[in-house]
Amino acid sequence: MARVPGRRPLWLTVPLHAVLLVVVVLDARAAVFWGRVGGSLGTPVALAAGGIALLAVLLLAVDLRRQVLPGADPRDDDPAG
């Protein structure tokens, strides 16, 4: 069975997405914690943790879209077949 170029096999994609979800959860918890700490240290760390969590969610969404959605097959664009 031929794989579509640019897509990872499912056995590799699922663990990578699971790790990224763990990173999102931990960073969100860190952002909440440091936001409650506040002060001159807590606020910048909370903003950084929130930014990292947001970036991880965006990476997960883009990769999930690329891995799951059909129509990402570059062979469909080739008229020669």
ZALO-371598 format. One record per residue (C-alpha): x, y, z; residue number from 1. Coordinates in steps of 0.001 Angstrom, whole numbers, plus 500000, padded with zeros to 6 digits. Layout:
KEKE    east   north      up    n
KEKE       X       Y       Z  NUM
...
//
This chain:
KEKE    east   north      up    n
KEKE  500000  500000  500000    1
KEKE  501509  503311  498915    2
KEKE  501493  506203  501315    3
KEKE  500705  509755  500248    4
KEKE  503946  511765  500237    5
KEKE  504171  514167  503142    6
KEKE  501931  512168  505485    7
KEKE  503257  510278  508472    8
KEKE  501999  506805  509281    9
KEKE  499223  506647  511872   10
KEKE  501386  504814  514420   11
KEKE  503681  507854  514530   12
KEKE  501058  510592  514203   13
KEKE  498894  509537  517160   14
KEKE  501707  509548  519766   15
KEKE  503020  512872  518466   16
KEKE  499581  514442  518782   17
KEKE  499177  512947  522263   18
KEKE  502472  514475  523394   19
KEKE  501464  517832  521943   20
KEKE  498140  517678  523796   21
KEKE  500009  516997  527044   22
KEKE  502187  520051  526353   23
KEKE  499057  522175  525792   24
KEKE  497469  521011  529061   25
KEKE  500630  521550  531096   26
KEKE  501254  524991  529617   27
KEKE  497659  526028  530217   28
KEKE  497942  524927  533856   29
KEKE  501232  526802  534179   30
KEKE  499666  529921  532695   31
KEKE  496826  529777  535223   32
KEKE  499215  529161  538115   33
KEKE  501611  531961  537215   34
KEKE  498715  534267  536439   35
KEKE  497489  533776  540008   36
KEKE  500991  534370  541361   37
KEKE  501095  537680  539501   38
KEKE  503682  540309  540180   39
KEKE  506724  541134  538130   40
KEKE  507581  537472  537583   41
KEKE  504192  535768  537372   42
KEKE  502611  537894  534669   43
KEKE  505371  537521  532032   44
KEKE  505691  533799  532728   45
KEKE  501909  533371  532460   46
KEKE  501896  535221  529139   47
KEKE  504785  533092  527853   48
KEKE  503087  529849  528927   49
KEKE  499833  530976  527324   50
KEKE  501647  531841  524116   51
KEKE  503350  528461  524002   52
KEKE  500018  526706  524630   53
KEKE  498404  528712  521829   54
KEKE  501273  527914  519461   55
KEKE  501022  524211  520310   56
KEKE  497259  524250  519605   57
KEKE  497861  525934  516254   58
KEKE  500562  523402  515333   59
KEKE  498274  520560  516323   60
KEKE  495388  521950  514271   61
KEKE  497507  522544  511170   62
KEKE  499129  519125  511365   63
KEKE  495842  517375  512071   64
KEKE  494274  519103  509065   65
KEKE  497203  518066  506872   66
KEKE  497197  514472  508116   67
KEKE  493462  513811  508118   68
KEKE  491776  515795  505387   69
KEKE  491490  514147  502001   70
KEKE  492405  516218  499009   71
KEKE  495950  516796  500224   72
KEKE  497120  514285  497641   73
KEKE  499452  516143  495231   74
KEKE  498818  513450  492604   75
KEKE  495280  514837  492156   76
KEKE  496748  518012  490625   77
KEKE  498759  516144  488008   78
KEKE  496712  515961  484771   79
KEKE  499105  513377  483318   80
KEKE  498006  510972  486014   81
//
